């Protein structure tokens, strides 16, 4: 297990390096300059670019960038005068993290509960009701939900704020919007997992040995049925924690997703790279964590992995 | 089986649900709004309600945070919104063209318009109570002239002696043609006569910055309320990046009695849609620059405030691309555009114009719009027999229906009768909603009226800038918002040696006219030269194909009075705003 973990961590670090390099060259391949605007004078633009070292040869800029990155220096934003990229991240990430984290928790809690309920219920109405809700939830895109919530709760009923995240009520709608899709997926995975596991011999055996239904379901079945959920939740959490541009734009939330998309539109090279590396590390890290957890929970997976590696 | 059927039904039901919800959203918007009117202000969500009319406070929605607040630094829309309300420039012009003295109390100019002397108000104070001095103005200029400042407006200092040389490292900062004989006198020595110098004074680089705090560009003094001083009616009280900033009334302002509001909050919005929703939900009192569809939604209501920007949207035909080098082809393309129809379809943001110089650019000498003074060129040109009805208003070109025959004749003369054999040109435009709509209408009109096919190529805004500047286009959409309110900002772009000239224009006659107008100190003669230059560029040679002038759609809560617009930038000025 330790060897497997070490190998996976190495692969993770290498992935971050590849990502950082690819991001560097891809941003430079984009047409346009951070200092170009509709009205900018070419002479002025060239002077500013020289000042920022953008006139130097690309390999030199790349080496400088890598060396800064190794020292943990992500640089100063080109388009936000005097603001360090680290400051942008440390300001935007907590907001995104709160919303994304709450969405992860909500979808896990609600999805698991609904999934189990659907798996064990004998009432067709409950089963079909949950099925309807999950198909609706996963079939409709989150910007539709977001816009609908804004219109209903903000404009029509005026119950909740729809601008910014200054107060706790401001989190309700964005979290709900972000959580709908993963909740539906978790429900489906949990239900399928439970239904599959409940037919297994060990459940029958455990019940025959006199173990209570709750204990069988809650401990033995739950552990096995949750593996697919865990595998799904890793990447899903990474997605939620790196921010959604659409949801942040609808609710005017100062999060990472908004910063990322705006930085690309603005050609803010340092900010694009800083955010890519940061978000990439989160995604790679969470995937790594999920893989390790799965391997730990399921010896079969671990054996498969190590077996395939040799 | 049962589950399968139900699953399918669920899918259909979901679709139906979405359609119903969307329809409800569209159909009921107007109705809901009516019902909300009474509770609109102060009815926002918990903890973030818009200002109540009983309080001297307004919440304004503005576009997303961009750039800093240092007038010498890298600035964009956020600064423009802030400065219009918070800062005092030396002087400006009010709505009817008379001078509104702000930081300056008076000015003098020598006979050849090369030396401008400004006498500053002696009672002017920064928001920390210290006196505003001439050095504070010089402070902004010298900081902006260092390339590391990242100022995109620095070229507007170049009329000042040695400014350009200093910027490019060819002269010492001390040689800058600005003098401060005493703390309240500011003297500018210019390279050559500049009759529109007063119009430049609204530009950021001519604003003061408090010498005590503003020492370097790129520091963070500008967004820190402790160090960000204002010489105008409001000062920065709070700045929360990416979310909002708060202005409060400057108690030291020399004209504080004329300021009614105590507090203005500007909230940043990424999308125009979110801005409109915030207005509808009551979270903001003023929304600047919402989508043009809101003009239809609020048609006839007191909320709607449409402002005219000094901006023209037009097309550059690339003269180096065949057959656009042929003036007859360019003219045919221009005459075949039905601008009235185009603007009707494009929405409230567009107002037809046949002029290059922005429709709402005012001639200071007469108080009229420049385009009003010009002969309505399309109608009077020999190609067009139809007269322009007077009710078409200033600068509105004649109905172009009648010009289609001429356009077709010109195209045939150029060797493409009925559009036959005409190469497929590509029209490049930024993928913004308005430009995308306009591109499709143009494609359709050219096809219908000339029988030619034009390929559309939507590009990301930054890509479009680069392609245009590099001259990589056949036809390219262009927008020019005047940085200052003088036609020179437009005309100078088409000069042979202008860095903005990206379509291969090289016309000695045009250059001579524009150069002459720049140095002409007789206002009447100057206006004539300007008219001649524009006629040459638009009517005779068709170097540009003007389409429409741009308007901004704003929403202002009924009861708020006194909001005006800075004509050049389109920013709203709230210094005299009040709740009635």
Interface residues (C-beta under 8 A of the other chain):
Chain A: X30 X31 X32 X33 X35 X36 X37 X38 X39 X40 X41 X42 X43 X44 X47 X48 X50 X51 X76 X79 X80 X81 X82 X83 X91 X92 X124 X128 X131 X132 X135 X136 X139 X140 X144 X147 X148 X150 X151 X154 X155 X156 X158 X159 X160 X161 X162 X163 X164 X166 X167 X169 X170 X248 X249 X250 X251 X252 X254 X258 X259 X262 X265 X266 X267
Chain B: X2 X3 X6 X7 X10 X11 X13 X14 X15 X17 X18 X21 X22 X25 X32 X36 X39 X43 X44 X45 X46 X47 X48 X64 X65 X66 X67 X68 X70 X73 X74 X76 X147 X148 X150 X151 X152 X154 X155 X167 X168 X217 X218 X219 X220 X222 X241 X242 X243 X244 X267 X268 X269 X270 X271 X273 X274 X277 X278 X280 X281 X282 X283 X284 X460 X461 X462 X463 X465 X466 X467 X469 X479 X480 X481 X483 X499 X500
